[in-house]
Amino acid sequence: MKYQIDVNVTTNYIEEQSDSSNNRYVFAYTINITNSGETAAKLISRHWIITDATGNVQEVKGMGVVGEHPHLEPGESYEYTSGTVMETPVGSMEGSYQMLADDETEFDAEIPAFSLSAPHALH
């Protein structure tokens, strides 16, 4: 496939920054982006959809990731860690990265939905 970006995610609950008595739950997520396609591409922007356990949805759009616009040759990976704050101990995130291939083709790299869960929040 000419344009293929694979996205893998690991999550971590940040207990020391969370405060359940004030409905503040902090999560870190580490994203690994791999160019599995045949064409080099640059990450231009991101679009996140963050949903908490009550169905409240936040949309986050912005340029790059953690202030960077990684350019990935075929086979190369890029990893970064960021975070989010929710009002419930359980939620999910999904979205996409907007990419620009070296041949000027624009395409989206889907970020599959993943769960955010504080320890002992799910039984």
C-alpha positions as CSV (number, residue, x, y, z in Angstrom):
1,M,0.0,0.0,0.0
2,K,1.4,3.4,-1.0
3,Y,0.1,5.3,2.0
4,Q,-0.1,3.4,5.3
5,I,0.4,4.8,8.8
6,D,0.0,2.3,11.7
7,V,-0.8,3.8,15.1
8,N,-0.3,1.9,18.4
9,V,-1.2,3.3,21.8
10,T,-0.4,2.5,25.4
11,T,-2.1,4.3,28.3
12,N,-1.3,5.1,31.9
13,Y,-3.4,6.6,34.7
14,I,-1.6,9.4,36.5
15,E,-2.8,9.0,40.1
16,E,-0.7,11.7,41.6
17,Q,-2.3,14.4,39.3
18,S,-5.8,13.0,39.6
19,D,-8.4,14.0,42.3
20,S,-11.5,11.8,42.3
21,S,-13.2,14.0,44.9
22,N,-13.2,16.8,42.3
23,N,-13.9,14.5,39.3
24,R,-10.4,15.0,37.8
25,Y,-8.8,12.0,36.2
26,V,-5.5,12.4,34.4
27,F,-4.3,10.0,31.8
28,A,-1.1,9.8,29.8
29,Y,-0.9,8.0,26.5
30,T,2.1,7.0,24.4
31,I,1.6,6.9,20.7
32,N,3.9,5.0,18.3
33,I,3.4,6.0,14.6
34,T,4.9,3.8,12.0
35,N,5.0,4.5,8.2
36,S,4.2,1.0,6.8
37,G,3.6,2.5,3.4
38,E,5.8,2.9,0.4
39,T,5.9,6.8,0.4
40,A,7.5,9.1,3.0
41,A,5.0,11.4,4.8
42,K,4.9,14.2,7.3
43,L,2.4,14.5,10.1
44,I,0.7,17.9,9.6
45,S,-2.1,18.0,12.2
46,R,-4.2,15.9,14.6
47,H,-7.9,15.5,15.4
48,W,-8.9,13.8,18.7
49,I,-12.4,12.8,19.9
50,I,-12.4,12.2,23.6
51,T,-15.5,10.7,25.2
52,D,-16.0,10.3,29.0
53,A,-18.3,7.8,30.7
54,T,-21.3,10.2,30.7
55,G,-21.1,10.6,26.9
56,N,-19.5,14.1,27.1
57,V,-17.4,14.6,24.0
58,Q,-14.4,16.9,23.6
59,E,-12.9,17.5,20.2
60,V,-9.3,18.6,20.0
61,K,-7.7,19.8,16.7
62,G,-4.2,21.2,16.3
63,M,-1.0,21.4,14.3
64,G,1.5,18.6,14.8
65,V,2.0,16.5,17.9
66,V,3.8,17.8,21.0
67,G,5.1,20.7,19.0
68,E,6.6,18.6,16.2
69,H,5.7,17.6,12.7
70,P,7.5,14.2,12.3
71,H,8.6,13.2,8.8
72,L,8.6,9.4,8.4
73,E,10.4,7.5,5.7
74,P,8.9,4.1,4.9
75,G,9.7,1.8,7.8
76,E,10.4,4.6,10.2
77,S,8.6,5.2,13.5
78,Y,8.0,8.1,15.8
79,E,6.9,7.9,19.4
80,Y,5.6,10.6,21.8
81,T,3.7,10.9,25.0
82,S,0.9,13.3,25.8
83,G,-2.1,13.4,28.1
84,T,-5.7,14.3,28.8
85,V,-7.9,15.1,31.7
86,M,-11.5,13.8,32.1
87,E,-14.3,14.2,34.6
88,T,-14.9,10.4,34.8
89,P,-12.6,7.5,35.7
90,V,-13.4,5.8,32.4
91,G,-13.5,7.0,28.8
92,S,-12.1,6.6,25.3
93,M,-10.2,8.4,22.7
94,E,-10.0,8.1,18.9
95,G,-9.1,10.3,16.0
96,S,-6.8,10.8,13.0
97,Y,-3.6,12.4,11.9
98,Q,-3.6,14.5,8.8
99,M,-0.6,13.5,6.7
100,L,1.2,14.9,3.7
101,A,3.1,12.4,1.5
102,D,6.3,13.5,-0.2
103,D,4.4,13.3,-3.5
104,E,2.0,16.0,-2.2
105,T,-0.9,13.5,-1.6
106,E,-2.8,14.3,1.6
107,F,-4.3,11.5,3.6
108,D,-5.6,10.6,7.0
109,A,-4.1,8.1,9.3
110,E,-6.8,6.7,11.6
111,I,-6.2,6.4,15.3
112,P,-8.2,3.4,16.5
113,A,-10.4,3.9,19.6
114,F,-8.7,3.1,22.8
115,S,-9.9,3.0,26.5
116,L,-8.8,5.2,29.4
117,S,-9.5,3.6,32.7
118,A,-8.4,4.4,36.3
119,P,-7.5,1.3,38.3
120,H,-10.5,-0.4,39.9
121,A,-12.9,1.8,37.8
122,L,-14.0,-1.3,35.8
123,H,-15.2,-4.3,37.7
